[in-house]
Amino acid sequence: MVRTLRRSLGLFDAVMVGLGAMLGAGIFAALGPAARAAGSGLLLGLALAAAVAYCNAMASARLAARYPASGGTYVYGRERLGPFWGYLAGWAFVVGKTASCAAMALTVGVYLWPGQAHSVAVAAVVALTAVNYGGVQKSAWVTRWIVAVVLAVLAAVVVSSLGSEAADLGRLGPGRDVSVGGVVQAAGLLFFAFAGYARIATLGEEVRDPGRTIPRAVPVALGIVLVVYACVAVSVLSVLGAGGVAGASAPLADAVRAAGADGLVPVVRVGAAVAALGSLLALVLGVSRTALAMARDGHLPRGLAAVHPRFGVPHRAELVVGAVVAVVAATADLREAIGFSSFGVLVYYAIANASAWTLTAGASRVRLLAAGGLAGCLVLAFSLPLGSVLAGAAVLAVGAALYAVRAGVDGRSGRTGQPERPGRGR
């Protein structure tokens, strides 16, 4: 049986995977909650989220080039900081992103068929799991079309909004309602819309020439997304104002309606559903690869480490992840999932930055970015709504307890608990 994944993704495919993950439902769903937190300081929150994302992206890119294996920060934390920190990163990612998968699936249902949102969500999960099962190259091909559709829809929103008589650039400036705490909390919520670039790193075992491709793909994808998000936020704010964005459940659809382009409203709804499908596709890819890496090390059932001999994908991990996401999407209301997911992902990236701090090559610049990323992640994580922080902390505590139990069992049996892999170089 094949034990390693197939390297089939080039630079263009890697960038597309990152764009598909980031240009998802985050920009359609996160603007409202962020505006409620920051008020007219929404653009400041977006800039802060982008700055932290940039630091994280650079850390992830350097680490992925050094350790081009599936698993992302689970692998980096394990190699640079020790098994527990790698495990904690993987646990935070798998649990948090599984909830995000279900939230993205439900977003598809809410936009396409509100009365049957759960049924549509389950169908979306089943369909995209089948796409992923066919191989990562097929997933990358589907992602290209999703990215093209979403970019076209977002361009229509920007042009129709800024070109309308309702647009007023005077609404963009921060007012008296801005507070530091509100801006930081908004940045934490908006980080949810930037976090997808990690998918490029988690697919490190399937990228050709990862030492060159990943460090180039990550900043390119992040830069494109930042420009797109800034244009969308400016256009929507110019039409609705901060108060209008804060009160809108679908701010982009409300913006085109306020701009007098009612015909674009159904297009935006379809675009949001397609964007959510793109995020779901990339999320399932990332979660299954992290589950593969953790299964190889025995932190998850080892059967999940199986790689399909024909398609070269972790087929058991993909099927299990798809099944769990389908169950959650069928039974849960995940409208509050953004905060919970953001907390888990910010902890995940905090460990990535701490790992990057230990790299010696180019130490001064690497350590400066890593320090900024680590501090930014911790600040944003603990500025999120209290319920999200408490739920995230509880999940991390459960994961740590499970690790301690397994370590105790290994100790009594005489096993080291260390995975079998090539020697680690620091």
NUGUGU-111320 format. One record per residue: residue in one letter; x, y, z of N, C-alpha, C, O in turn. Coordinates in steps of 0.1 Angstrom, whole numbers, plus 5000, padded with zeros to 4 digits. Last residue first. Example, Ala and Ser with C-alpha at 12.3 -4.5 7.8 and 13.67 -1.06 7.14 Angstrom:
# residues 2
S512849785071513749895071512950005079513450115080/A513249435078512349555078513249675078514249675085/
//
This chain:
# residues 426
R517652025135517352155140518252265134518152385137/G516351735122517451825122516951965126515952005122/R515351415132515051555131516251635131517151625139/G515351105113515851195124515651335121515651385110/P512250975100513651015099514051105110513251175116/R510150795122510350885111511850915110512550895120/E507750685143508850635135509050725123508150715114/P506950885172506650825159507950785152509050825155/Q507150805206507650885195507350815182507450695181/G506450645227505350735222505850815210505050895205/T508050455238508450595239507350695235507350805239/R506750195259506950255246507350405248506950465258/G506150075283507550085279507850145265508950145261/S503750085293503949975284505449965279505849875273/R503750315308503550185315503950065306504349965311/G504050505287505050485297504950355305506050295308/D501650475274502950445267504050415277504850335275/V499950575293499750435289501050385282501550275284/G500750835295500850745307500750605303501450515308/A500150935270501550925274501750835286502750765287/R497450915271498150825261499650815266500250715265/V496951105291496450965293497250875283497750775288/A497951335278498551285291498151145293498951065298/Y496151355256497551335254498251285267499051185266/L493851405270493951285262495351255259495751135259/A494451665281494151545290494351415282494851315288/A494651815258495851795266495651675275496551605278/G491951805249493051745241494251725249494951615247/V490751945270490351805267491451735259491851625262/A491852195266492152115279491751965277492551885282/L490852265241492352245243492652165255493552085255/V488152295249488552195239490052165240490452045239/A488352505267487852375271488252265262488652155266/A489152715250490052665261489652535266490552445269/G486852735234488152695228489152645238489852545236/A484952815253484752695245486152645239486452525240/L486153065261485952955271485752825264486352715268/V486253205237487453185244487253065253488152975254/S483453225230484453155221485753115228486253005226/G482453365252482053235250482953155240483153035243/L483753615249484153535260483653385258484453295261/P485053705216483953695226484153595237484753485234/L488653775216487353725210486253715220486553725232/S490953825227490053935226488753895220487853975219/F492553605226491853635239491053765239490553805249/A493353615199492653495205491853535217490753495219/L494853855197493553835190492753725196491553735197/V497053795214496153905216494853885210493753905216/L498153565201497653555215496653675218495653655225/C498753675175497853555177497253555191496053535192/G500653875182499353905175498353795177497153825180/A502753725192502053825201500653855195499753865202/L503453575169503053505181502253605190501253565196/G504053775150502953675148502453615160501253595163/G506253895162505053975159503853885157502753915162/A507953675163507553735175506353815173505453815181/A508253625135507653515144507253575157506153545162/L509453855126508153825121507453725130506253725133/L511853825141511053945142509653925138508653955145/R512853585132512453595146511653725148510753725156/V513453645105512553535108511953555123510753545125/R515353845107514053875101513053775105511853805108/S517453705122516853825127515453855121514553895128/A518053445109517453455122516753585125515653595131/G518653305085517953435084517353475097516153525098/A518452995102518753065089517953195088516753195090/T517252895126518452975127518753045114519453155114/L514052865142514852845130516152945131516053055136/T512552925164513752835166514552815154515652765155/W510453065154511353135162512653055164513753115166/A508752875143509552955134510653025142511753055136/S507452795167508252705160509252775150510452745150/A505953025172506952975182507952875176509052885179/N504353015149505253125151506353085161507553125160/A502852775155503652795142504752905144505852885140/I501552855178502552745179503452745166504652715167/A499853045167500753085178501952975179503053015181/Y498352895150499352975144500353025155501453055152/Y496752765169497452685160498652765154499752715153/V495452975181496352895189497252815180498452805183/L493953055158494953145163495953075173497153105173/V492252835155493252865145494352955150495552945146/G490652855179491552735176492652765166493752715168/F489553105175490353085186491252965184492452965187/S488053075151489153165151490053145163491353155162/S486152885159487152845149488352935149489452895149/F484653045176485252925181486352885172487452845176/G483753255158484653285170485353165175486553165178/I482253095140483453185136484353215147485553195146/A480152965151481352895148482552975145483652935146/E477553045155478653105164479953045161480853065169/R476052895139476153035135477253105144477753215140/L475552625138476852665139477052815136478152855131/D473552385149473452525145474752595148475052615160/A473552035139473952155147473652285141473452295129/T472951825122472251835135472551965143471851995152/A474251815098472851775098472151805111470951815112/A476851895105476051985096474551945096473752035095/V477651665119477551795126476651885118475851965124/V477551475099476751455110476551585118475451625121/A479451575081478051555076477151545088476051605088/V481751565096481251695092479851685088479051775091/V482051285098481851365110481251495107480351545113/A482351215071481251165078480951245091479851275094/G484751355064483551385057482351335065481251405066/V486551225081486351365083484951405076484151475082/V486350965069485950985083485651135086484651165092/L487251015043485950955045485450985060484351015062/E489851105048488951195041487451145044486551225046/A491050885060490951005068489951105061489151165068/R490950705039490250675051490050805059488950825065/H492550835019491150815017490350785029489250825031/P494851035013494550965026493050935026492251005033/V495750954979495151044989494950965002494750845001/G496350814955497450874963496950974973497551084975/F494750664938494550804938495550884946495751004945/R495750394943495550454929495550604929496150664921/P496150344970497250304960497050364947498050384939/H495550584995494950504984496050474974496750564969/V496950545027496950625014496450535003496950425001/A496250545062496250475049496150565037495450665038/A495950655086497150695079497250625065498250645058/L493850555099493550685091494850725084494750815075/G494750345114494150315101493850435093493750425081/R495550455138496550445127495950405114496650425103/P493650705154493750565150494650545137494450625128/L495950955165494650915161494750775156495850725154/H498550945174497651025181496151015177495251045185/G500250795158499550725168498650815176498050755186/D501550915137502250925149501450855161501950855172/R499650885117500950825115501750815128502550725130/A497651045127497450905127498850825125499050725131/M498651295122498551255136498351105137498751045146/A498651295093499951305100499851265115500751195120/L495851265089496851165084498151175092498651065096/A494951495100494551375106495451265101495851175109/T495951675081496451675095496151555102496951505110/R494551585059495951575059496551585073497551515076/S491851655067492251515064493751495064494251385069/V492051935069491751855081492151705079492751645088/G492652015042493552045053493351955065494251905071/L490351915027491751875024492651895035493451805039/V488352055041488351905042489751855038490251755044/L489052315033489052275047489152125048489952075057/A488652315005489952335010490052285025491152235029/L485852265005486752184997488152185003488752085006/L484852495019484652355024485652255018486152165024/S485652705002486252695016486052545021487052495027/G483952634980485452644979486152634992487152554994/L481452664992481952534987483452524985484052424988/A481452934997481452845009481852705004482552625012/A481453024971482553054979482652964991483752914995/V478852934964480052884957481352904965482152814966/A477353094981477252954982478452884975479052794981/A478053354971478353314985478353164987479153104994/G476953334945478453354947478853314962479953254964/V474253324951474953204945476453214947477053114950/R474053584961473653464969474353344964474853254971/V474853734940475653744952475353624961476253564967/V472753684923474053644919474953644931475853554932/P470553794936470653644935472053604931472453494934/V471454074934471254004947471353854945472053794953/L471554194909472754124913472554044926473453964930/G469154324906469354204898470654124902470754004899/D469454554921468654444926468954314919468854204925/A471254784924471454674915470754554920471454454923/G471154994941470254994930470354884920469754884910/A472754984963473355054952472355054940472655114929/A471254824980471254974983471855054971471555164970/R471954584967470554624967470454774970469754854963/V474654564973474254584959472754624958472354694948/A474454555001475154664995474754684980474454794976/D473054325007472454445010473154565003472454665000/A475054134998473754144991473054274994472454334985/L476954195017477254215003475954224995475854304986/P475754135043476054275039476354295024476154405019/A473453975056474153945043474654075037474054135028/S472654085079472953945079473753905067474553805067/A473554405091473154325080473554175082474654145086/G474454575110473054525112472654435101471554385101/A476954645102476854575115475454515116475354415122/V476454785078477154665077476954585090476754465090/G475155015089474454925080475154795079474454695078/G477255125105476055085111475254985102474654885107/A479155195085479455095095478255035102478154915104/G477655215052478155275064478455165074477955045073/L476755125027475955095039476455175051475555195060/V478655235008477255235005476355215018475455295020/S481155205019480855335012479355345010478755455009/L481254945028481155055038480755185031479955265037/V481554815003480354795011480154905022479054945024/S484054914994482854934986481554914995480554994993/V485754835015485654975011484355005004483555095007/A485554555013485154625025484954775023483954835028/V486454504987485154464990484654545003483554605003/C489154594988488254654979486754624982485954714982/A490154425008490154565010489154635001488354725005/Y489854174996489054205008489054355010487954405014/V491654204974490254174972489454214984488354284983/V494154234988493654344979492154324977491354424977/L494253995002494154125010493654235001492854315005/V494353804981493253804990493153944998492053994999/I496953864971495753874963494453894971493653974968/G498553804994498553934988497253964979496654064980/L498153524997497653625008497553765002496653835006/A499253424973497853404976497353504987496253564985/V501953514977501153554965499653534968498853634965/P502753395001502553535000501753584988501053684989/V502453104992501753165003501653315002500553365003/A504153064969502653054968501953124979500953184977/R506753074978506253174968504753174967504153284966/P507052874997507353015001506953114990506753234994/I506252654979505452704990505752844995504852924997/T508252624959506952654956506152714967505452814966/R510752564971510652684963509152724961508852844962/G510352334986511252434991511152564984511452664989/P508652164970508052244980508952354986508552454991/D508552044943509552134947509152224958509152344957/R505051994943506251974936507252084940506952194941/V503051894970503552004962504851964956505751914962/E502251714989501751694975502151804966501551814955/E503251775013503651645008503251624993503651534987/G501852015019503352015016503851885010504751895002/L499352085026499451995015500951985010501251944999/T499752265046499252135050499352035039499351915041/A500352495031501352435039500952285043501852195043/I497952555019499052535011500152455018500752365013/R496352605041496052485033497252455024497452335021/A496952845052497552725058497352605050498152505051/Y495353025040496653005034497352885040498352835034/G492953065055493052955045494452935039494652825033/A492553275072493253165077493553055067494252965069/F491053505067492453495061493053365063494153335057/A488653495080488653505065489953495059490053485047/F489353495107488753375101488753375086488853265080/F490153745111491153655109490653525103491353455095/L487853875118488153885104489353785101489453755089/L487953835146486853775138487253775124486953675117/G490253975153490153835156489053765148489253655143/A489454235145490554165138490554015140490853935131/A487454275163487054265149488154205141487954125132/Q489054295186488054185185487654165171487454055166/V490454535179491254405181490254285180490554185174/V488354725179489154695167489954565168489954485158/G487454705205486554675194487354645182487054545175/G489754805219489254665222488354615210488354505206/V489955065210491054965207490554825209490854735201/S487055195193487855165206488855065202488754985193/V484955425177486055335176486755315190487055415197/D483055625177482655495183483755395183483655275187/R483855845163484055845178483655705184483955685196/G485255695133484455795141484755785156485655715160/P487255645105486955605118486255725126486655835125/G486055675071486855725082486355675095485155665098/L484055605053485155515055485955555068486555465074/R482155785045481755685055482855595059482755515069/G483055925024483155985037482855895048483155915060/L482455805001483655765007483955825021484755785028/D479455684993479955804999481255765007481255695017/A477155564970478455554975478955684981478755784974/A474755594956474655574971476055574978476155584990/E475255604930475055734936475055714952475255814959/S477855354922476455404924476455534931477455584937/G480355244920479855324909478455374910477955444901/L480655094943481455224941480955304930481155424930/S478754884936478654964948479355104947478855204949/S479554774912478154824914478054914926477355014925/V482254694918481954794908480554854909480354974908/V481954514940482754634941482354744931482154854934/V480254314929479854394941480654524942480054624945/A481854224908480554284905480054364917479454474915/A483954114922484254234913482954304910482854424909/L482653904934483154014943483454134934483254244939/V482053744911480953804919481453914928480754014929/A484653684902483753764893482653824902482253934899/L485653544924486253674920485353754912485253874913/V483953314922483853404934484553544931483953644935/V484753204898483353244900483253354911482653454910/A487453144902487053234891485653284893485453404891/V487252964924487953094926487553194915487253304918/I485952754911485352814922485952954924485253054926/W487952674892486652724888485852804899485252904896/R489952594909490152694900488852764895488752884895/T488852374923489052504931489352614921488852734924/V488852174904487552224909487752364915486952454913/W491652134904490952174892489552234895489252344890/A492152044930492752174926492052224913491852344912/S490851804929490351904939490852044934490152144935/K492451674911491051694907490451804917489651894912/Q494751654926494751734913493351764909493051874904/V494051494947494251634950494251714937493951834938/G491451254942492851294940492951444942492051524939/G488951154948489451134934490851184932491451154921/Y488251254972488651114971489351084958490150994957/N487351514966488651494973489151354972490351334970/V484851444956485851514947487251494953488151464946/A483651334978483851244967484851314957485751244952/T483451554994484351444999484651344987485751294986/L481651704979483051744980483951634985485151634982/A479251544984479851574970481251614970482051564962/V478951555011479151425004479751444991480651374987/V478651825016479751755022480051625015481151595012/A476251875002477551944998478751875003479751854996/A474451725016474751685002476051754997476751694990/V474451865041474951725040475251685026476351615023/A473352105032474752105037475251965037476451945033/V470852035024471752085014473152075019474152045011/S469851975049469851875039470851905028471651825023/H469952225062470752105067470851995057471951935055/A468252385047469652415048470452295053471552275047/Q465752415036466352285037467852295039468552225033/G465052685036464152595042464752455044464252375053/P467152805020467052825035466152725042466452685053/W469052714997467652665000467452685015467552585022/L471352874994470752814982469352774985468452784976/Y472152985019472053075007471253004995470553074988/V472052765036471252885039471152975027470053035025/G473752575024472352555025471552675027470452695022/V476252715026475752675013474252655013473552705005/T476352725054476352845046475752815032474952895027/L476752455060475452515064475252655056474152685053/A479452435052478352355045476952415048476152415039/M480652605070480652635055479552555048478952615039/A480152465093479652595092479652635077478652695073/A481552225089480152225090479552355088478452365082/C484152345088483652265077482152265077481452285067/S484352435114484352535103483752465091483052525083/A484552195128483452285131483252385119482152415115/T487052125118485852035116484552115118483652105110/K488652325128488352325114487252235110486552245100/G488752255156488252385152487852385137486752435134/V489851995154488552015161487952145156486752155152/V492252025140491251935135489951965141488951955134/F493652235154493252255140492152155136491152195130/A493952135180493252265178492752275163491652325161/W495551905173494251895180493352025177492152015174/G497852025162497051935154495651925160494651925152/A498752165185498452235173497552155164496552205159/L499151945202498152045206497752135194496652165192/Y501251805189499951745191498851845194497751845188/G503251995191502751955178501351895179500551925171/W503551995218503152115212502652085197501752155192/F504351725223503151785229502651905222501451915219/P506851685209505651615206504351685211503351685204/G508652005202508451875209507051815206506151885201/L509452215186509152235200508952115209509152115221/R510052115160510852225166510652245181511552285188/E508451895154509851895151510651995158511751975162/R505851965164506551845168508051845166508751805175/G505452205150505552205164506152085170506952095179/Y505352095123506352195127506552205142507652205148/V503251915123504551865121505651965126506651925132/Y501152095129501351975137502751915136503351885145/T501352275109501952315122501952195131502752195141/G501152035083501252175087501952195101502952135104/G500451785072500251815087500351955091499851995102/S502851645050501451675053501351695068502051635076/A505951805045505151685048503751735051503551845055/P508551955043507551945033506751815034506751735026/Y510052155062509452025065508252005056507152025059/R511052385050511952305058511452155060512152065060/A508752485038509952455030510952365037511552285031/A507252515061506852425051507952385042508052275038/L508652725074508552595080508152485070508752375071/R508252935056509552885059509552755065510452665062/A505352945057506052925044507452875047507952775040/S504853015084504352885078505152855065505452735063/A505953275085506453165094506053025088506852935088/M504353405066505853395064506453285073507353205068/A501853385078502153325065503653305063504053205057/N502153525102501853385103502253315089502753205089/C502453785091503553725100503353575100504353495099/Y499953805078501253805070502353745078503153665073/A498153795099498153685089499453685081499953575078/V498754045111499053915118499053795109499853705110/A497854205090499254215095499654085102500754035100/A495154145087496054115076497554115081498354035076/A494154235112494054095109495054055097495653955098/L494754515108495354435119495354285116496354215118/A492954565086494454585085495254515096496254455093/L490554515098490954435087492454445085493154345082/G490454715118490454575122490954485110491654385113/L490354935101491554915110491654775115492754715116/L487854895090489054885081490354875089491254805085/L486154935113486254805106487454795097488154685098/G485655155129487055105128487154975121488154905123/S482955195131483555255120485055225119485755275110/G482754895148482055015144482755065131483054995122/A483754655158484654775156483954895152484555005153/A481654475162482654485172483454615171483754685181/R480054505139479454515152480454535164480154605173/A481954435120481554575121480754605134480854715140/A482254165125483354245127482954395129483554465137/P479654065118480154055132481354145135481454205146/G479854145089478854195099479254185113479254285120/L482154015078482054155079481054205089481354305096/A481853735077482553795088482453945089482754005100/A480453645054479853625067480553705078479853745088/F481953695031480453715030479853715044478853775046/I484453635038484253775035482753795034482253915035/G484053355044484553445054484153595051483653665059/A483453185024482353245030482753355041481953425046/G486553245006485353165009484253255016484253375014/L489153294999488053364992486753284994486053254985/M490753095012490553225018489353305012488653365019/A490652854996490352855011490052985017489252995026/G491252954971489952884973489552874988488452884992/L493853044975492753144972491353074975490453144980/G495152804980495152904990493953004988493353044997/V494752674955494252614968494152714979493152724986/M496052854938494552834937493952774950492952814954/V498652814946498052954948496552934948495852994956/A498952554938499152584952498452724955497852734966/D498652584910497752504918497752534933496752544939/F500952734904499652784902498552714910497652774915/L503052564913502852694919501452744917500852784926/G501752224913502752324910502352454916501452464925/L501151904926500752044926501952134923502952134930/S501951644930501351684917500951824916500551864905/R503251394947503551534945503051574931503751544921/R501151184966501751204953501951354951501151444954/L502151054999501251114989501951154977503151164976/T503050725010503350875009502350924998501850854990/R502350465010502450535023502750685022502650755032/V500550234992501250354992501250425005500150445011/M500849885000500050005000500950125000501950135007/
//
